[in-house]
Structures are given as structure tokens and as C-alpha cells.
Amino acid sequence: MKKGGRVILVIFVSLLGVIAAVLGAVAIILSPARLTDLVNRYADRYLDASVSVSAASVHVLKNFPDISVILNDGSIVVPAPEGTDKWADSLLVFRKMEVTLRPAALLHRMINIPGISMEHASIHLFTDRKDRSNWDIFRNTGDTRSPGYGFSFGKLSATDTLHFTYHDYRDTVYYSVSIEKMTAAIPFRGTGYKADIHSFSNTLIVGEKTLFDKIPFMVKGGITLENNFDDYYFQDCETVLGDVPLYINGFMGLREDSLELRGICRIDSTRFDQLYAAIPRNLLPAETPVESFMAVKDLEVILNGAYYYDSGQFPVYSARITAGPGLVTYLPADITLPEFKAVLSSSYDPGKGDFGTLSVNRLEAEGPALELSLQGVLSSFFKDPEVRVSADMNVRLDRLSTLVGGMESHNAEGHVAVDLEADFRLKDLDPAGLGNVMLSAHLQTNGFTLDLPADSIFCRADTTRIQLGITPGTALDLDLVSDSLNIRFKGRELATLSETMLKAGSTPGMFTRDTTRVNPLHGTLKSKSLRLFLNDTTRIRIQRADMNFSIMPDPQDPAIPLIEATLQARSAGGTYGVHRARINNLHFRADLTHNLRTRRRDTTSLRRDRTHTQHEFSYADLDFDIDRETRGLLRKWDVNGSLQASGMQVVTPVFPLRTRILSLHMGLRDDRLEITDTQIRAGRSDLLLNGYVTNIRRVLMGRGRLGLNFDLQSDTLDSNELIQAIHAGASFLNRLDSTEMELLKEEILHAGSEEQLETMISEKVGQGEAYDNLLIVPGNVDLQVVLAVSNAYYRHLEMQGLHGMLRAADRYLQLDELQASSNAGDIRINALYATPSVNDLSVGLDMEMHDILLEEVTRLLPSMDTLFPMISSFRGLADIQISATSQLDTGMNLVLSSLTGACRIKGDGLVLLDGETFSEISRKLMFRKKALNLIDSIRVEATVANNRVDVFPFIMEMDRYRAAIAGSHHMDKSFHYHISILRSPVPFRFGLDVHGTPEDFEIDLGRMRFSDQGIPALSYRIDSIRVNLKENIRRYFNHYTFE
């Protein structure tokens, strides 16, 4: 060996010796016990964390020239900083960790870790709301002159489960993964890691959206993590998400307001159930609607954009999928399609004018009961959805059990065929846009029956054909022909048609694409029988219907539809809530115009009405109980028209009397309903009405006041029967709770004929008391009725030639110049009855009665017996004038302490019956006929006030006496009267004072107070009181204008 070679060998051996000596020294100096103590003692000085291990050892030859450090049962705990409410203090916990260090890199101020392997470890990375992270544990030395150390990692591996959690409270991002085993190594050339990860649980929550929830995930490929774990790069990653093999090549960025996604995801083959289980739950229904194990192939999604959490905006994407063939079950209805296949594609790229497209290249479903073929495109579904579709469907009902599982006993037979072709934008599916719709639809059946008792469904049809065709900008045609059709659901007849034909079409040359004007349409409907349920409590039925209708543009504004309809029917009827009616020989015409009044105005008014405090008597107001949907239609449309019929029958518990309208003539124009020559018979009463009703719309919507102005003529008007029926109906309905009311509506809805319904209502309602309850005048009615009645009945009175005026408004009721002849005498009345509040009930009365039987007065006005007790002792005909006002209690009784008024009684040939007071007087004055005495003439005038009745002096001639009488009595029945004897068998004149009570009184003999020439004339006071009171009664309605 040459000398130079020997020198090199000596140097190399010497270096190896030195290295061996150094490594041996390191191994001896850093023994496991000493190294463990050093780690536990000095790590806290360089880290803002608490570090502890149970054992630490150094291996210098295991990965020479690198040094391996093995740590056992270690943890890094980071204390929570001040002012934080949430913190994860355990940064790292492990059972075993092996770290490989490269010492030579320290000379270059680098900490090079070629490899880290962990066994049964947990890592928790945490950032609080103040952007403080628990992994920021390296202390700042304050030395700005010396450069710091850099870090580099090589291979990272984990075995026996690695639990990793990343929780960012500031950006509301949470990610948790449990890894069975993993390897991540930096390739020789390149960035990132070449990863092979087997995880069995992945959870990702961004904001309030759970994107993954404990889904297994395996990945093999290149992965790079940057920007504090916010950016993820995937390169040729072959992954398994759940049970779905997935190829990923792209980028995912976690942002505060969005999830940034760019790249390609591809599934070559999987099953539908596996794919469904891998989709984030927040994107799916709570309950799984579809079950299928069919193959899903060629699924590819290309993403280039961001998904924004708040707005739901999608990133730019394109996708395609092929599914089937295979069996599919729709679980909610247990519908099974034996063979289903579809080819779908979708895309979204607003920069290129693609605002969302879903293409159904092929969708087919085949089975014994159903054959379906569909192709179509839904485009621009994020902006202005447009549909192009072509479909064919055939249903064989006799094989229905193969389509719908779990069917109990049923009856299904027949065949239905449907063809459909359409091209339209969704916004054009209204009357204004129909000119831009292309549609060709055809339904044909020769008859079918579907009876499903378990679901309470029944449908039967004979030969039925429906055709609808729309050619854009050219024509619209609808043709429906059905021999019969019957649909029932839950025992309720939804629709029944018999020999029905409907034809509708556009006006030639006037059907255009112009959306600023209404396209004219016209049509006819003919039906032998038609019955429809409009909602739970509303049903209509028509026999022998012949209807014509049209939709035209309004002449003043072509954008507003004007709907005209005429209907002739042999009979028509309907049920609404608890009310039912039937009409014969109906002639009906209606014009409907769209109401342009703003919805804001209606909403504001409605809100104002809702917040208004209800009046204590509001329950007595007219309430038509219109539902919200009907109120919306009333606000939206103005209605004009007319209705004529030869007869009408009305049945309602509100008015439980047999009610017939013998002829009906009505016309509606500008919210004014004219009623002409309409004859009504209710019980024993018959009426002939002429007049009008105003402000109908607002009253139906629960606002405003109904104006009623009628001329009422009648041959017979039985007020007793009518008032009794009204009270009985109101009392019956007030007794019902909500459940009983709903049951009553159901009974009325399903009752047979109107006659049977009348009997049922009469039995339920029973008889009411006509005059025992407080009569409340409705507060939302302005009423004026001119009465002309030949024969009227009130209480015991039988009246002829009754005429006068009846008015009502603001809970006040007025009788104006009401006059009649009766079995008790001739009567004229002016009266005011007021019910403004429960504490302000009153009545005012000005009444004249001519040649009336005195014994009838107390029957007609029971309070007269209290005011004038002696009146019950008189018999005969008299003229009576009464004017009085009084408060009332809630039983409609006079509050006598508030009574004020005047009374005048004039009679000739009256008979004074025997009474205790009269008997005593007749005994002392020695009357010839002490039991029955004829009064030649009498004129009594009196006033009432302050619980006292003052009788003015008057002359009375009886038996052999002529006397002047005056005095007073109180409501407690005490009295004090003076009688001046002007003529008598006694040769001198004298006076009598009678005082006390009817049970205990005295008669004293005294001086005369009056003479034939000395009787004061006080009639002017009576006339003054009557004039003032009559003026007050009539004056209340002077400011009202009844049109």
C-alpha cells in the first residue's frame, strides 16, 4: 500500500473512532433515567406548556447518522390564557413517540426531523375567539440579532389509533378524525406529503352546517396542508368515503364565510345506498325518502369556486351521473319501481351565462303497474327557471299492488294513459304569461276504479278525456269530456261529475306572447250534475248546468283581467259552515275585475282593526265567519253581477224557521246589492222586499258597517215567531264550544235533503224565549226599513195597517211614526232603544193610543201598573198619551228611579171596578152601586220623575158625585190624594184626603181645595214634555244619511 493510501486510511479510522467515542459518550451521558429527568425539568423553560414523559431514551445507531429519541407516556398541556372562556389545554397526549433528529442540520440553524412515529396518540389543535392558538407554545426570547431556527419534517406515521381535533372558534370550524393507521412522507422531489391514511370517523362542521358526521375515510395520495390548516391540496388521491371509492384531485380552503373548492371528484362505480350515506346530512331530508341498491356509475363532479354558507351560493361546477338499472323504493308511500334507470347531468357557471342546468338525458321506470319515460332540461334554475320536458306514462291499476307495497284489501281496475310535452319558464305559469308557454298534454281513460278503504280513498271514472294544448303566441285549447267522475276522501265527496263537458279556447288572432296584456279566453261548461267540495265546510252542487265564461283584458288597462261568467241551472245549492241553501231555476251572471288597491293599504287597515279593542257587545254584531282565503279573494277581486231564481230555500240554526224565497231578483254593482220584488216566507210571515245593501265587501272581511235600506211590504208579520226564532238561534250557537260547532258543521254538511235538515235543526235548537233576554242592536249595521204590513202580531196584539219607519245604527234602534189599528185600539209610536254599553241601556217612548181597552194597556206596557196602580181598576175605552224615558237593566226591565215622563188618559163611560180603597170610599159616601160604577168622563194628566208620580187636578163624575182629584204617589206604593167633592147628595161641600199605602191607608174629611172654576190648567206641561221627548227620539238619527 502506498504511503498516501495509508494516511487516508488512518484518518478515516481515526474519524470513525472519534465519532464512535462521541456517540458512545452521548449514549452514556444521556442515559434513559437522566434524559427523562432533563426532559421533564427543562422543557418548560423553552415552551409555554407543561411537558411530561414517563420515560425517554436515545438510540444513536438505530437510524445512524440520525439520532432517535423514544418517549413513553407523554403529554403537552397548554395553560389557558387570561380572559378566555373556552380552551383545549391538552395539545398532545401519546403512549409512545419516536422522533428522529439530524444533528448535522443544527450547524445550519435547522431542526430537521426526518421522521416522527406515534402510537395511540391524541392531538388537539384549538384557536379561541381572540385568535390565540394552543399550539403557539414557543417562547419569544427577545433576541432580534440572532436568526431563529427553522423546522422541517420528513415522514409522519401513526399506529394503534390517532385522534386529531381542530377547533377554530373564531372561524367556527370544527374537524375531528380518528385514524387507525397512517403514513405521510415528503417525496424525494416535490412538496406536501405522500399520504396513506386509514380513518374510521370524520366529522366536519363549518358554521352551523355539518358537512360530514362520523364518516369513514381512507385516502392514498398527495396531500399538502398550508395556512394553519385552512388550505388543503389533494393530488391524485385515491380515497374511500364511507364505502364509496372516490378519486380527488384539487383544493379545499376553509374560509370564514365560505368553503372554497377547486378540482375534480370522480366515482367510477358504487351503489346508490353507499353514495347516499356519504352525502352530508344537512343536505338531505331528516328521514331517508328513497331506498335502492342499484348501481351508480360514471359520477364526476368538477368544482371551481366557493360555497357561501349564509347565501347558499354554489361554486361553479359541472356534474354527470348514470344510475341503474335497478329497483327503487320511495319509502313514505312504499312505492316500488322494479326497474329504474337514469342518465343525468348538471352544471353551473354564471360567468358563461349558465345559471344552473339539470339535464335528464334519460329517465325510465318500468313495472307491471307503471311505465314511465321522461326526457327534459331544467335550465337557469338559480335565476329564471325554464323547463323543457317530454314524458309518457301508462298506469295499469289492476297491477297496483306491485307498485304500492303493504296494500290492504282494495279494488283497482282500469287503465290511464298520459302524454306530455312542454317548454316554458316558471314565471310564465300565470294568466299573463300563457302566451309564452308551449304545452301539449293528453289524458285518456276508458274507465277506472280505485278504492282504498284503508286510506279512505275512492275514485271512479267512466270514459274521460282531457286535452290541453298551447301554441306560443298562437292559440290555447282545452277539452274535457267525462261521462262520470266521483272522488271521495275520508268519507267526504270531493267532486262528482256526470255527463260533463268543458271546452275553452283563445280568441282567434288575439293570443299573443305579450305579457303586458291579458290574452282573451272563452269557454263553456255543461254538466248534468256537478258537486264540489271547496274546503272543509264549503260545498256547492249544481243540476243541469249551462255555463259560459270569458277572460278579457280590461278596456282601460289591458294588463288587468276582466272575467265574465253566466250560469243557468235547473237547481243549485251549497253549504257554508252552518248555513245551507238551495236555489231553483237559477240565472246568474258575474263580472270579476282585479282590484288594484295596494296590499299594503289592506294590510295596514287589517292590522289597525286587529289591534282595536273589541266592544263588549261585539258578539251581537253581524259576523259572516269568512275564512282567511275567502277574505283574500274579496280583497283581490271586484264583483258585479245579477242573480234571479224562481225559488230559494234557506236552512240555518241562526234562524231556525222554515224559510222560503218564492222569487229572487238581485243585482250587484260597485259593492251595492239591489233587491227587487223578492218574496220571502219565514214561518207564518211573508215579506216583499225592495231595496239595497251597501258596503258588503268590508263587512264580509270583518270591517265596516253594512248599509241596509228596504221597503218591506207584508200581508202577515208574526213578530213573536220571528223574535223567538232569532233568540233561540243565538242562544243555541252561544252554548256550543268549538268541538260541538265543528260536529254541527259536519252534520249539516252531510245531511240529506233540506227538509231533513230543517227537522234536525228544529230539534236541536228547540224553542227560545222571545222577550226575556236583552236585545242587542248590532253595531256594524246602518238600517232603514219602511214598513207597510196588513196584519202584524206583537205579544197579544193583533194589528192591521201597520206602517212606519224602522232605523238602526250605532247600537241604537228607532221606531218613527209607527201606526196601526189593533184588537186593543189604534196605536201610534215613536221610540228609541239604545244599547251603546252594558252600563248605558235606555229606552225612550212617545206613544198615543186611541179607543184602547184599558185592561190591555198593562199587558202591553207592564210597567203602567207600577206607575198608575189604579189603572187596573178601570174598564172601558180610553185615549192614552204616554211619553217617557228610562234606563234599563240587562233583563230589559225599567230602572224606575231613572224614569221621567208624562201621561194623559181620557175616557168616557168607563167602569171603575171594586177595590179596597174604592170600597171604603163608596161606603162612606153611600154610593148606590158600590161594586160597579160608571164614570161619565175622566181626563187624567200626570208626570213622572224622581221616583214620584204627580197627578194633576182633574174632574171625574161618578154615581151622584162630581169630584176634583189631585195628588201623588211614590214607587214605594205610598200615596197622598185630595178629593174635592163638587157635587153630591150632601147639602154641603167638603174634601177628602186619602193617604198611606194600599195595605194601610186613611181617609180624612177636610176642606175643599178645588172648585168648578178653580181647577188649575196644567196641560201645557204635559204637551211640553211630550214635544221635547219626541224631538229627542227623532233627533238622534238626523245626522244619518240613509241613501
Secondary structure, 3 states (H helix, E strand, C coil): CCHHHHHHHHHHHHHHHHHHHHHHHHHHHCCHHHHHHHHHHHHHHHECCEEECCEEEEEEEEECCEEEEEEEEEEEECCCCCCCCCCCCEEEEEEEEEEEECHHHHHHCEEEEEEEEEEEEEEEEEECCCCCECCCCECCCCCCCCCCCEEEEEEEEEEEEEEEEEEECCCCEEEEEEEEEEEEECCCCCCCEEEEEEEEEEEEEECCEEEECCCCEEEEEEEEEECCCCEEEEEEEEEEECCEEEEEEEEEEECCCEEEEEEEEEEEEEEHHHHHHHCCHHHCCCCCCEEECCEEEEEEEEEEEEEECCCCCCCEEEEEEEEEEEEEEEHHHCEEEEEEEEEEEEEEEHHHCEEEEEEEEEEEEECCCEEEEEEEEEECCCCCCEEEEEEEEEEEHHHHHHCECCCCCCEEEEEEEEEEEEEEEHHHCCHHHHHHCEEEEEEEECCEEEEEHHHCEEEEECCEEEEEEEECCCEEEEEEEEEEEEEEECCEEEEEEEEEEEEEEECCCCCCCCCCCCCCEEEEEEEEEEEEEEECCEEEEEEEEEEEEEEEECCCCCCCEEEEEEEEEEEEEEEECCEEEEEEEEEEEEEEEECCCCHHHHHHHHHHHHHCCCCCCHHHCCCCCCCHHHHHHHHHEEEEEEEEECEEEEECCCCCCCEEEEEEEEEEECCEEEEEEEEEEECCEEEEEEEEEECHHHHHCCCCCEEEEEEEEEEEEEHHHHHHHHHHHHHHHHHCCHHHHHHHHHHHHHCCCHHHHHHHHHHHHCCCCCCCCCCCCCCCEEEEEEEEEEEEEECCEEEEEEEEEEEEECCEEEEEEEEEEECCCEEEEEEEEECCCCCCCEEEEEEEEEEEEHHHHHHHCCCHHHHCHHHHHEECEEEEEEEEEEEECCCCCEEEEEEEEEEEEEEEEEEEECCHHHHHHHHHHCCCCCCEEEEEEEEEEEEEECCEEEEEEEEEEECCEEEEEEEEEECCCCEEEEEEEEECCCCCCEEEEEEEECCEEEEEEECCCCCCCCCCCCHHHHHHHHHHHHHHHHHCCCCCCCC
